[in-house]
Amino acid sequence: FGIDVQKGACIIDYAQPERREIVRGIYDRVIHHGETFETDITIPVKNGQPKVFHLSYKAARNQQRDVVGAFVTARDVTEIRATT
């Protein structure tokens, strides 16, 4: 998407400005409460049609089962959503 991602930067800083608090809340639920969360998000693309991604957030745990981070997967579902 033409974003210059910096190593060590907070991922929330790369969220769309209008979604930052929503994303912060999702990470809070996943990291502090061990919840799993899924959602679809539409991302505008310069000079093109918006893309739709299905995002899945899951707690990353160590061997003691403590939450130490989050796994986030994104799947481009633009074509699938266009046909439903």
PDB file with one MODEL, atoms N, CA, C and O in Angstrom:
MODEL        1
ATOM      1  N   PHE A   1       0.806  -1.198   0.000  1.00  0.00           N
ATOM      2  CA  PHE A   1       0.000   0.000   0.000  1.00  0.00           C
ATOM      3  C   PHE A   1       0.851   1.265   0.000  1.00  0.00           C
ATOM      4  O   PHE A   1       0.323   2.361   0.186  1.00  0.00           O
ATOM      5  N   GLY A   2       2.137   1.131  -0.203  1.00  0.00           N
ATOM      6  CA  GLY A   2       3.017   2.290  -0.257  1.00  0.00           C
ATOM      7  C   GLY A   2       3.333   2.890   1.098  1.00  0.00           C
ATOM      8  O   GLY A   2       3.723   4.055   1.183  1.00  0.00           O
ATOM      9  N   ILE A   3       3.170   2.108   2.166  1.00  0.00           N
ATOM     10  CA  ILE A   3       3.453   2.600   3.513  1.00  0.00           C
ATOM     11  C   ILE A   3       4.874   2.208   3.890  1.00  0.00           C
ATOM     12  O   ILE A   3       5.266   1.051   3.740  1.00  0.00           O
ATOM     13  N   ASP A   4       5.637   3.168   4.376  1.00  0.00           N
ATOM     14  CA  ASP A   4       7.005   2.903   4.823  1.00  0.00           C
ATOM     15  C   ASP A   4       6.951   2.457   6.281  1.00  0.00           C
ATOM     16  O   ASP A   4       6.893   3.290   7.185  1.00  0.00           O
ATOM     17  N   VAL A   5       6.970   1.149   6.511  1.00  0.00           N
ATOM     18  CA  VAL A   5       6.860   0.597   7.854  1.00  0.00           C
ATOM     19  C   VAL A   5       8.237   0.572   8.505  1.00  0.00           C
ATOM     20  O   VAL A   5       9.206   0.088   7.919  1.00  0.00           O
ATOM     21  N   GLN A   6       8.311   1.099   9.719  1.00  0.00           N
ATOM     22  CA  GLN A   6       9.564   1.173  10.447  1.00  0.00           C
ATOM     23  C   GLN A   6       9.665   0.049  11.475  1.00  0.00           C
ATOM     24  O   GLN A   6       8.720  -0.189  12.227  1.00  0.00           O
ATOM     25  N   LYS A   7      10.785  -0.632  11.512  1.00  0.00           N
ATOM     26  CA  LYS A   7      11.005  -1.687  12.490  1.00  0.00           C
ATOM     27  C   LYS A   7      10.894  -1.110  13.901  1.00  0.00           C
ATOM     28  O   LYS A   7      11.469  -0.064  14.205  1.00  0.00           O
ATOM     29  N   GLY A   8      10.142  -1.813  14.761  1.00  0.00           N
ATOM     30  CA  GLY A   8       9.984  -1.395  16.145  1.00  0.00           C
ATOM     31  C   GLY A   8       8.862  -0.400  16.377  1.00  0.00           C
ATOM     32  O   GLY A   8       8.559  -0.070  17.524  1.00  0.00           O
ATOM     33  N   ALA A   9       8.235   0.088  15.300  1.00  0.00           N
ATOM     34  CA  ALA A   9       7.137   1.047  15.451  1.00  0.00           C
ATOM     35  C   ALA A   9       5.879   0.329  15.933  1.00  0.00           C
ATOM     36  O   ALA A   9       5.728  -0.876  15.728  1.00  0.00           O
ATOM     37  N   CYS A  10       4.997   1.057  16.560  1.00  0.00           N
ATOM     38  CA  CYS A  10       3.728   0.510  17.040  1.00  0.00           C
ATOM     39  C   CYS A  10       2.799   0.288  15.848  1.00  0.00           C
ATOM     40  O   CYS A  10       2.558   1.208  15.067  1.00  0.00           O
ATOM     41  N   ILE A  11       2.282  -0.920  15.708  1.00  0.00           N
ATOM     42  CA  ILE A  11       1.413  -1.268  14.583  1.00  0.00           C
ATOM     43  C   ILE A  11       0.159  -0.393  14.550  1.00  0.00           C
ATOM     44  O   ILE A  11      -0.387  -0.128  13.479  1.00  0.00           O
ATOM     45  N   ILE A  12      -0.291   0.051  15.709  1.00  0.00           N
ATOM     46  CA  ILE A  12      -1.496   0.882  15.766  1.00  0.00           C
ATOM     47  C   ILE A  12      -1.289   2.197  15.026  1.00  0.00           C
ATOM     48  O   ILE A  12      -2.243   2.765  14.494  1.00  0.00           O
ATOM     49  N   ASP A  13      -0.059   2.684  14.988  1.00  0.00           N
ATOM     50  CA  ASP A  13       0.230   3.933  14.285  1.00  0.00           C
ATOM     51  C   ASP A  13      -0.018   3.822  12.785  1.00  0.00           C
ATOM     52  O   ASP A  13      -0.149   4.842  12.108  1.00  0.00           O
ATOM     53  N   TYR A  14      -0.085   2.608  12.256  1.00  0.00           N
ATOM     54  CA  TYR A  14      -0.303   2.405  10.826  1.00  0.00           C
ATOM     55  C   TYR A  14      -1.777   2.184  10.486  1.00  0.00           C
ATOM     56  O   TYR A  14      -2.136   2.092   9.312  1.00  0.00           O
ATOM     57  N   ALA A  15      -2.625   2.099  11.499  1.00  0.00           N
ATOM     58  CA  ALA A  15      -4.061   1.944  11.258  1.00  0.00           C
ATOM     59  C   ALA A  15      -4.616   3.237  10.679  1.00  0.00           C
ATOM     60  O   ALA A  15      -4.063   4.317  10.889  1.00  0.00           O
ATOM     61  N   GLN A  16      -5.720   3.109   9.946  1.00  0.00           N
ATOM     62  CA  GLN A  16      -6.398   4.297   9.449  1.00  0.00           C
ATOM     63  C   GLN A  16      -6.756   5.165  10.654  1.00  0.00           C
ATOM     64  O   GLN A  16      -7.223   4.643  11.667  1.00  0.00           O
ATOM     65  N   PRO A  17      -6.548   6.467  10.566  1.00  0.00           N
ATOM     66  CA  PRO A  17      -6.785   7.350  11.720  1.00  0.00           C
ATOM     67  C   PRO A  17      -8.149   7.139  12.386  1.00  0.00           C
ATOM     68  O   PRO A  17      -8.251   7.156  13.613  1.00  0.00           O
ATOM     69  N   GLU A  18      -9.185   6.942  11.584  1.00  0.00           N
ATOM     70  CA  GLU A  18     -10.520   6.771  12.154  1.00  0.00           C
ATOM     71  C   GLU A  18     -10.716   5.406  12.818  1.00  0.00           C
ATOM     72  O   GLU A  18     -11.728   5.187  13.485  1.00  0.00           O
ATOM     73  N   ARG A  19      -9.769   4.494  12.647  1.00  0.00           N
ATOM     74  CA  ARG A  19      -9.869   3.156  13.239  1.00  0.00           C
ATOM     75  C   ARG A  19      -8.881   2.914  14.376  1.00  0.00           C
ATOM     76  O   ARG A  19      -8.897   1.838  14.974  1.00  0.00           O
ATOM     77  N   ARG A  20      -8.033   3.871  14.686  1.00  0.00           N
ATOM     78  CA  ARG A  20      -6.972   3.633  15.680  1.00  0.00           C
ATOM     79  C   ARG A  20      -7.510   3.209  17.036  1.00  0.00           C
ATOM     80  O   ARG A  20      -6.971   2.282  17.641  1.00  0.00           O
ATOM     81  N   GLU A  21      -8.544   3.851  17.525  1.00  0.00           N
ATOM     82  CA  GLU A  21      -9.086   3.479  18.838  1.00  0.00           C
ATOM     83  C   GLU A  21      -9.740   2.107  18.791  1.00  0.00           C
ATOM     84  O   GLU A  21      -9.676   1.357  19.765  1.00  0.00           O
ATOM     85  N   ILE A  22     -10.365   1.772  17.673  1.00  0.00           N
ATOM     86  CA  ILE A  22     -10.958   0.442  17.508  1.00  0.00           C
ATOM     87  C   ILE A  22      -9.863  -0.619  17.546  1.00  0.00           C
ATOM     88  O   ILE A  22      -9.993  -1.631  18.235  1.00  0.00           O
ATOM     89  N   VAL A  23      -8.785  -0.382  16.800  1.00  0.00           N
ATOM     90  CA  VAL A  23      -7.665  -1.332  16.759  1.00  0.00           C
ATOM     91  C   VAL A  23      -7.020  -1.450  18.139  1.00  0.00           C
ATOM     92  O   VAL A  23      -6.674  -2.551  18.568  1.00  0.00           O
ATOM     93  N   ARG A  24      -6.857  -0.338  18.827  1.00  0.00           N
ATOM     94  CA  ARG A  24      -6.291  -0.356  20.179  1.00  0.00           C
ATOM     95  C   ARG A  24      -7.159  -1.234  21.091  1.00  0.00           C
ATOM     96  O   ARG A  24      -6.632  -2.002  21.896  1.00  0.00           O
ATOM     97  N   GLY A  25      -8.470  -1.121  20.967  1.00  0.00           N
ATOM     98  CA  GLY A  25      -9.385  -1.941  21.757  1.00  0.00           C
ATOM     99  C   GLY A  25      -9.278  -3.420  21.423  1.00  0.00           C
ATOM    100  O   GLY A  25      -9.351  -4.269  22.311  1.00  0.00           O
ATOM    101  N   ILE A  26      -9.106  -3.728  20.136  1.00  0.00           N
ATOM    102  CA  ILE A  26      -8.948  -5.125  19.724  1.00  0.00           C
ATOM    103  C   ILE A  26      -7.678  -5.709  20.336  1.00  0.00           C
ATOM    104  O   ILE A  26      -7.709  -6.799  20.906  1.00  0.00           O
ATOM    105  N   TYR A  27      -6.566  -4.991  20.222  1.00  0.00           N
ATOM    106  CA  TYR A  27      -5.316  -5.487  20.799  1.00  0.00           C
ATOM    107  C   TYR A  27      -5.428  -5.641  22.314  1.00  0.00           C
ATOM    108  O   TYR A  27      -4.856  -6.570  22.884  1.00  0.00           O
ATOM    109  N   ASP A  28      -6.156  -4.741  22.968  1.00  0.00           N
ATOM    110  CA  ASP A  28      -6.354  -4.861  24.412  1.00  0.00           C
ATOM    111  C   ASP A  28      -7.088  -6.157  24.736  1.00  0.00           C
ATOM    112  O   ASP A  28      -6.700  -6.878  25.656  1.00  0.00           O
ATOM    113  N   ARG A  29      -8.136  -6.455  23.991  1.00  0.00           N
ATOM    114  CA  ARG A  29      -8.902  -7.682  24.228  1.00  0.00           C
ATOM    115  C   ARG A  29      -8.049  -8.928  23.997  1.00  0.00           C
ATOM    116  O   ARG A  29      -8.143  -9.902  24.744  1.00  0.00           O
ATOM    117  N   VAL A  30      -7.224  -8.887  22.962  1.00  0.00           N
ATOM    118  CA  VAL A  30      -6.402 -10.051  22.620  1.00  0.00           C
ATOM    119  C   VAL A  30      -5.239 -10.213  23.596  1.00  0.00           C
ATOM    120  O   VAL A  30      -5.027 -11.303  24.127  1.00  0.00           O
ATOM    121  N   ILE A  31      -4.494  -9.154  23.835  1.00  0.00           N
ATOM    122  CA  ILE A  31      -3.276  -9.254  24.643  1.00  0.00           C
ATOM    123  C   ILE A  31      -3.575  -9.315  26.143  1.00  0.00           C
ATOM    124  O   ILE A  31      -2.933 -10.077  26.866  1.00  0.00           O
ATOM    125  N   HIS A  32      -4.528  -8.531  26.614  1.00  0.00           N
ATOM    126  CA  HIS A  32      -4.788  -8.507  28.056  1.00  0.00           C
ATOM    127  C   HIS A  32      -5.836  -9.513  28.518  1.00  0.00           C
ATOM    128  O   HIS A  32      -5.904  -9.841  29.703  1.00  0.00           O
ATOM    129  N   HIS A  33      -6.647 -10.001  27.595  1.00  0.00           N
ATOM    130  CA  HIS A  33      -7.717 -10.917  27.981  1.00  0.00           C
ATOM    131  C   HIS A  33      -7.653 -12.252  27.246  1.00  0.00           C
ATOM    132  O   HIS A  33      -8.459 -13.143  27.510  1.00  0.00           O
ATOM    133  N   GLY A  34      -6.702 -12.397  26.326  1.00  0.00           N
ATOM    134  CA  GLY A  34      -6.517 -13.665  25.618  1.00  0.00           C
ATOM    135  C   GLY A  34      -7.625 -14.013  24.643  1.00  0.00           C
ATOM    136  O   GLY A  34      -7.762 -15.171  24.247  1.00  0.00           O
ATOM    137  N   GLU A  35      -8.416 -13.029  24.252  1.00  0.00           N
ATOM    138  CA  GLU A  35      -9.530 -13.276  23.344  1.00  0.00           C
ATOM    139  C   GLU A  35      -9.053 -13.436  21.904  1.00  0.00           C
ATOM    140  O   GLU A  35      -7.949 -13.020  21.551  1.00  0.00           O
ATOM    141  N   THR A  36      -9.898 -14.041  21.084  1.00  0.00           N
ATOM    142  CA  THR A  36      -9.710 -14.124  19.637  1.00  0.00           C
ATOM    143  C   THR A  36     -10.727 -13.177  19.017  1.00  0.00           C
ATOM    144  O   THR A  36     -11.858 -13.073  19.493  1.00  0.00           O
ATOM    145  N   PHE A  37     -10.326 -12.487  17.957  1.00  0.00           N
ATOM    146  CA  PHE A  37     -11.212 -11.508  17.346  1.00  0.00           C
ATOM    147  C   PHE A  37     -11.044 -11.563  15.841  1.00  0.00           C
ATOM    148  O   PHE A  37      -9.922 -11.666  15.344  1.00  0.00           O
ATOM    149  N   GLU A  38     -12.151 -11.496  15.107  1.00  0.00           N
ATOM    150  CA  GLU A  38     -12.111 -11.473  13.641  1.00  0.00           C
ATOM    151  C   GLU A  38     -12.989 -10.345  13.132  1.00  0.00           C
ATOM    152  O   GLU A  38     -14.036 -10.046  13.708  1.00  0.00           O
ATOM    153  N   THR A  39     -12.550  -9.722  12.045  1.00  0.00           N
ATOM    154  CA  THR A  39     -13.311  -8.633  11.447  1.00  0.00           C
ATOM    155  C   THR A  39     -12.899  -8.456   9.990  1.00  0.00           C
ATOM    156  O   THR A  39     -11.833  -8.916   9.579  1.00  0.00           O
ATOM    157  N   ASP A  40     -13.735  -7.798   9.224  1.00  0.00           N
ATOM    158  CA  ASP A  40     -13.389  -7.389   7.868  1.00  0.00           C
ATOM    159  C   ASP A  40     -13.140  -5.893   7.885  1.00  0.00           C
ATOM    160  O   ASP A  40     -13.782  -5.155   8.633  1.00  0.00           O
ATOM    161  N   ILE A  41     -12.214  -5.454   7.068  1.00  0.00           N
ATOM    162  CA  ILE A  41     -11.893  -4.031   6.967  1.00  0.00           C
ATOM    163  C   ILE A  41     -11.689  -3.676   5.498  1.00  0.00           C
ATOM    164  O   ILE A  41     -11.082  -4.433   4.739  1.00  0.00           O
ATOM    165  N   THR A  42     -12.199  -2.528   5.118  1.00  0.00           N
ATOM    166  CA  THR A  42     -12.013  -2.023   3.762  1.00  0.00           C
ATOM    167  C   THR A  42     -10.917  -0.975   3.800  1.00  0.00           C
ATOM    168  O   THR A  42     -10.958  -0.044   4.604  1.00  0.00           O
ATOM    169  N   ILE A  43      -9.935  -1.136   2.921  1.00  0.00           N
ATOM    170  CA  ILE A  43      -8.796  -0.216   2.883  1.00  0.00           C
ATOM    171  C   ILE A  43      -8.771   0.472   1.524  1.00  0.00           C
ATOM    172  O   ILE A  43      -8.724  -0.191   0.488  1.00  0.00           O
ATOM    173  N   PRO A  44      -8.801   1.806   1.528  1.00  0.00           N
ATOM    174  CA  PRO A  44      -8.734   2.528   0.255  1.00  0.00           C
ATOM    175  C   PRO A  44      -7.363   2.346  -0.396  1.00  0.00           C
ATOM    176  O   PRO A  44      -6.338   2.276   0.282  1.00  0.00           O
ATOM    177  N   VAL A  45      -7.372   2.271  -1.706  1.00  0.00           N
ATOM    178  CA  VAL A  45      -6.137   2.105  -2.468  1.00  0.00           C
ATOM    179  C   VAL A  45      -6.053   3.254  -3.468  1.00  0.00           C
ATOM    180  O   VAL A  45      -7.007   3.530  -4.195  1.00  0.00           O
ATOM    181  N   LYS A  46      -4.895   3.920  -3.494  1.00  0.00           N
ATOM    182  CA  LYS A  46      -4.715   5.019  -4.443  1.00  0.00           C
ATOM    183  C   LYS A  46      -4.912   4.502  -5.862  1.00  0.00           C
ATOM    184  O   LYS A  46      -4.386   3.453  -6.234  1.00  0.00           O
ATOM    185  N   ASN A  47      -5.680   5.257  -6.650  1.00  0.00           N
ATOM    186  CA  ASN A  47      -5.901   4.949  -8.061  1.00  0.00           C
ATOM    187  C   ASN A  47      -6.456   3.547  -8.293  1.00  0.00           C
ATOM    188  O   ASN A  47      -6.109   2.900  -9.281  1.00  0.00           O
ATOM    189  N   GLY A  48      -7.303   3.080  -7.402  1.00  0.00           N
ATOM    190  CA  GLY A  48      -7.870   1.757  -7.603  1.00  0.00           C
ATOM    191  C   GLY A  48      -9.063   1.515  -6.705  1.00  0.00           C
ATOM    192  O   GLY A  48      -9.442   2.364  -5.898  1.00  0.00           O
ATOM    193  N   GLN A  49      -9.641   0.349  -6.862  1.00  0.00           N
ATOM    194  CA  GLN A  49     -10.776  -0.039  -6.039  1.00  0.00           C
ATOM    195  C   GLN A  49     -10.301  -0.359  -4.628  1.00  0.00           C
ATOM    196  O   GLN A  49      -9.199  -0.879  -4.453  1.00  0.00           O
ATOM    197  N   PRO A  50     -11.109  -0.057  -3.624  1.00  0.00           N
ATOM    198  CA  PRO A  50     -10.745  -0.426  -2.252  1.00  0.00           C
ATOM    199  C   PRO A  50     -10.572  -1.931  -2.123  1.00  0.00           C
ATOM    200  O   PRO A  50     -11.207  -2.699  -2.846  1.00  0.00           O
ATOM    201  N   LYS A  51      -9.722  -2.347  -1.214  1.00  0.00           N
ATOM    202  CA  LYS A  51      -9.484  -3.759  -0.926  1.00  0.00           C
ATOM    203  C   LYS A  51     -10.197  -4.118   0.372  1.00  0.00           C
ATOM    204  O   LYS A  51     -10.270  -3.307   1.296  1.00  0.00           O
ATOM    205  N   VAL A  52     -10.718  -5.334   0.432  1.00  0.00           N
ATOM    206  CA  VAL A  52     -11.366  -5.827   1.643  1.00  0.00           C
ATOM    207  C   VAL A  52     -10.499  -6.946   2.201  1.00  0.00           C
ATOM    208  O   VAL A  52     -10.146  -7.886   1.488  1.00  0.00           O
ATOM    209  N   PHE A  53     -10.160  -6.840   3.477  1.00  0.00           N
ATOM    210  CA  PHE A  53      -9.344  -7.854   4.138  1.00  0.00           C
ATOM    211  C   PHE A  53     -10.099  -8.438   5.321  1.00  0.00           C
ATOM    212  O   PHE A  53     -10.787  -7.726   6.053  1.00  0.00           O
ATOM    213  N   HIS A  54      -9.958  -9.745   5.494  1.00  0.00           N
ATOM    214  CA  HIS A  54     -10.472 -10.409   6.688  1.00  0.00           C
ATOM    215  C   HIS A  54      -9.295 -10.505   7.648  1.00  0.00           C
ATOM    216  O   HIS A  54      -8.273 -11.112   7.325  1.00  0.00           O
ATOM    217  N   LEU A  55      -9.440  -9.901   8.839  1.00  0.00           N
ATOM    218  CA  LEU A  55      -8.372  -9.896   9.834  1.00  0.00           C
ATOM    219  C   LEU A  55      -8.729 -10.835  10.973  1.00  0.00           C
ATOM    220  O   LEU A  55      -9.867 -10.873  11.440  1.00  0.00           O
ATOM    221  N   SER A  56      -7.736 -11.585  11.405  1.00  0.00           N
ATOM    222  CA  SER A  56      -7.905 -12.489  12.537  1.00  0.00           C
ATOM    223  C   SER A  56      -6.813 -12.185  13.549  1.00  0.00           C
ATOM    224  O   SER A  56      -5.629 -12.173  13.214  1.00  0.00           O
ATOM    225  N   TYR A  57      -7.221 -11.939  14.794  1.00  0.00           N
ATOM    226  CA  TYR A  57      -6.301 -11.630  15.886  1.00  0.00           C
ATOM    227  C   TYR A  57      -6.380 -12.766  16.904  1.00  0.00           C
ATOM    228  O   TYR A  57      -7.467 -13.118  17.361  1.00  0.00           O
ATOM    229  N   LYS A  58      -5.233 -13.335  17.257  1.00  0.00           N
ATOM    230  CA  LYS A  58      -5.199 -14.412  18.249  1.00  0.00           C
ATOM    231  C   LYS A  58      -4.033 -14.173  19.201  1.00  0.00           C
ATOM    232  O   LYS A  58      -2.988 -13.652  18.811  1.00  0.00           O
ATOM    233  N   ALA A  59      -4.231 -14.560  20.447  1.00  0.00           N
ATOM    234  CA  ALA A  59      -3.192 -14.388  21.455  1.00  0.00           C
ATOM    235  C   ALA A  59      -2.006 -15.307  21.165  1.00  0.00           C
ATOM    236  O   ALA A  59      -2.186 -16.480  20.838  1.00  0.00           O
ATOM    237  N   ALA A  60      -0.796 -14.766  21.287  1.00  0.00           N
ATOM    238  CA  ALA A  60       0.439 -15.563  21.199  1.00  0.00           C
ATOM    239  C   ALA A  60       0.851 -15.869  22.627  1.00  0.00           C
ATOM    240  O   ALA A  60       0.959 -14.966  23.456  1.00  0.00           O
ATOM    241  N   ARG A  61       1.079 -17.130  22.910  1.00  0.00           N
ATOM    242  CA  ARG A  61       1.371 -17.548  24.281  1.00  0.00           C
ATOM    243  C   ARG A  61       2.733 -18.225  24.373  1.00  0.00           C
ATOM    244  O   ARG A  61       3.199 -18.851  23.421  1.00  0.00           O
ATOM    245  N   ASN A  62       3.361 -18.087  25.541  1.00  0.00           N
ATOM    246  CA  ASN A  62       4.623 -18.781  25.780  1.00  0.00           C
ATOM    247  C   ASN A  62       4.326 -20.186  26.324  1.00  0.00           C
ATOM    248  O   ASN A  62       3.165 -20.592  26.383  1.00  0.00           O
ATOM    249  N   GLN A  63       5.361 -20.924  26.717  1.00  0.00           N
ATOM    250  CA  GLN A  63       5.176 -22.291  27.196  1.00  0.00           C
ATOM    251  C   GLN A  63       4.376 -22.353  28.497  1.00  0.00           C
ATOM    252  O   GLN A  63       3.789 -23.388  28.814  1.00  0.00           O
ATOM    253  N   GLN A  64       4.348 -21.261  29.244  1.00  0.00           N
ATOM    254  CA  GLN A  64       3.579 -21.216  30.485  1.00  0.00           C
ATOM    255  C   GLN A  64       2.130 -20.783  30.226  1.00  0.00           C
ATOM    256  O   GLN A  64       1.342 -20.649  31.162  1.00  0.00           O
ATOM    257  N   ARG A  65       1.788 -20.567  28.956  1.00  0.00           N
ATOM    258  CA  ARG A  65       0.454 -20.162  28.518  1.00  0.00           C
ATOM    259  C   ARG A  65       0.136 -18.691  28.819  1.00  0.00           C
ATOM    260  O   ARG A  65      -1.017 -18.269  28.738  1.00  0.00           O
ATOM    261  N   ASP A  66       1.183 -17.909  29.171  1.00  0.00           N
ATOM    262  CA  ASP A  66       0.999 -16.476  29.358  1.00  0.00           C
ATOM    263  C   ASP A  66       0.907 -15.811  27.985  1.00  0.00           C
ATOM    264  O   ASP A  66       1.615 -16.205  27.057  1.00  0.00           O
ATOM    265  N   VAL A  67       0.052 -14.818  27.852  1.00  0.00           N
ATOM    266  CA  VAL A  67      -0.042 -14.077  26.596  1.00  0.00           C
ATOM    267  C   VAL A  67       1.169 -13.155  26.489  1.00  0.00           C
ATOM    268  O   VAL A  67       1.420 -12.339  27.376  1.00  0.00           O
ATOM    269  N   VAL A  68       1.921 -13.293  25.387  1.00  0.00           N
ATOM    270  CA  VAL A  68       3.132 -12.499  25.192  1.00  0.00           C
ATOM    271  C   VAL A  68       3.059 -11.617  23.939  1.00  0.00           C
ATOM    272  O   VAL A  68       4.007 -10.897  23.625  1.00  0.00           O
ATOM    273  N   GLY A  69       1.948 -11.678  23.243  1.00  0.00           N
ATOM    274  CA  GLY A  69       1.801 -10.884  22.033  1.00  0.00           C
ATOM    275  C   GLY A  69       0.557 -11.296  21.293  1.00  0.00           C
ATOM    276  O   GLY A  69      -0.346 -11.906  21.865  1.00  0.00           O
ATOM    277  N   ALA A  70       0.507 -10.960  20.010  1.00  0.00           N
ATOM    278  CA  ALA A  70      -0.659 -11.290  19.196  1.00  0.00           C
ATOM    279  C   ALA A  70      -0.217 -11.747  17.820  1.00  0.00           C
ATOM    280  O   ALA A  70       0.717 -11.200  17.233  1.00  0.00           O
ATOM    281  N   PHE A  71      -0.908 -12.762  17.316  1.00  0.00           N
ATOM    282  CA  PHE A  71      -0.761 -13.174  15.924  1.00  0.00           C
ATOM    283  C   PHE A  71      -1.876 -12.466  15.162  1.00  0.00           C
ATOM    284  O   PHE A  71      -3.039 -12.521  15.560  1.00  0.00           O
ATOM    285  N   VAL A  72      -1.520 -11.810  14.079  1.00  0.00           N
ATOM    286  CA  VAL A  72      -2.525 -11.152  13.257  1.00  0.00           C
ATOM    287  C   VAL A  72      -2.343 -11.650  11.832  1.00  0.00           C
ATOM    288  O   VAL A  72      -1.255 -11.569  11.262  1.00  0.00           O
ATOM    289  N   THR A  73      -3.425 -12.164  11.272  1.00  0.00           N
ATOM    290  CA  THR A  73      -3.375 -12.594   9.876  1.00  0.00           C
ATOM    291  C   THR A  73      -4.384 -11.770   9.085  1.00  0.00           C
ATOM    292  O   THR A  73      -5.461 -11.436   9.578  1.00  0.00           O
ATOM    293  N   ALA A  74      -4.018 -11.456   7.869  1.00  0.00           N
ATOM    294  CA  ALA A  74      -4.892 -10.690   6.986  1.00  0.00           C
ATOM    295  C   ALA A  74      -5.016 -11.451   5.670  1.00  0.00           C
ATOM    296  O   ALA A  74      -4.021 -11.866   5.077  1.00  0.00           O
ATOM    297  N   ARG A  75      -6.254 -11.624   5.230  1.00  0.00           N
ATOM    298  CA  ARG A  75      -6.501 -12.329   3.976  1.00  0.00           C
ATOM    299  C   ARG A  75      -7.307 -11.408   3.074  1.00  0.00           C
ATOM    300  O   ARG A  75      -8.349 -10.889   3.476  1.00  0.00           O
ATOM    301  N   ASP A  76      -6.822 -11.206   1.852  1.00  0.00           N
ATOM    302  CA  ASP A  76      -7.520 -10.364   0.885  1.00  0.00           C
ATOM    303  C   ASP A  76      -8.770 -11.115   0.428  1.00  0.00           C
ATOM    304  O   ASP A  76      -8.674 -12.151  -0.230  1.00  0.00           O
ATOM    305  N   VAL A  77      -9.939 -10.587   0.782  1.00  0.00           N
ATOM    306  CA  VAL A  77     -11.204 -11.222   0.421  1.00  0.00           C
ATOM    307  C   VAL A  77     -12.006 -10.319  -0.515  1.00  0.00           C
ATOM    308  O   VAL A  77     -13.225 -10.462  -0.620  1.00  0.00           O
ATOM    309  N   THR A  78     -11.344  -9.409  -1.182  1.00  0.00           N
ATOM    310  CA  THR A  78     -12.022  -8.445  -2.053  1.00  0.00           C
ATOM    311  C   THR A  78     -12.890  -9.144  -3.073  1.00  0.00           C
ATOM    312  O   THR A  78     -14.061  -8.798  -3.223  1.00  0.00           O
ATOM    313  N   GLU A  79     -12.351 -10.111  -3.772  1.00  0.00           N
ATOM    314  CA  GLU A  79     -13.129 -10.806  -4.819  1.00  0.00           C
ATOM    315  C   GLU A  79     -14.263 -11.618  -4.231  1.00  0.00           C
ATOM    316  O   GLU A  79     -15.347 -11.675  -4.812  1.00  0.00           O
ATOM    317  N   ILE A  80     -14.038 -12.243  -3.094  1.00  0.00           N
ATOM    318  CA  ILE A  80     -15.082 -13.047  -2.455  1.00  0.00           C
ATOM    319  C   ILE A  80     -16.235 -12.157  -2.015  1.00  0.00           C
ATOM    320  O   ILE A  80     -17.398 -12.497  -2.234  1.00  0.00           O
ATOM    321  N   ARG A  81     -15.924 -11.019  -1.397  1.00  0.00           N
ATOM    322  CA  ARG A  81     -16.975 -10.115  -0.912  1.00  0.00           C
ATOM    323  C   ARG A  81     -17.732  -9.469  -2.063  1.00  0.00           C
ATOM    324  O   ARG A  81     -18.903  -9.124  -1.904  1.00  0.00           O
ATOM    325  N   ALA A  82     -17.097  -9.298  -3.214  1.00  0.00           N
ATOM    326  CA  ALA A  82     -17.756  -8.693  -4.369  1.00  0.00           C
ATOM    327  C   ALA A  82     -18.824  -9.608  -4.941  1.00  0.00           C
ATOM    328  O   ALA A  82     -19.745  -9.136  -5.609  1.00  0.00           O
ATOM    329  N   THR A  83     -18.719 -10.904  -4.694  1.00  0.00           N
ATOM    330  CA  THR A  83     -19.690 -11.852  -5.249  1.00  0.00           C
ATOM    331  C   THR A  83     -20.770 -12.236  -4.261  1.00  0.00           C
ATOM    332  O   THR A  83     -21.684 -12.986  -4.604  1.00  0.00           O
ATOM    333  N   THR A  84     -20.678 -11.724  -3.015  1.00  0.00           N
ATOM    334  CA  THR A  84     -21.700 -12.091  -2.021  1.00  0.00           C
ATOM    335  C   THR A  84     -22.640 -10.949  -1.744  1.00  0.00           C
ATOM    336  O   THR A  84     -23.557 -11.086  -0.935  1.00  0.00           O
TER     337      THR A  84
ENDMDL
END
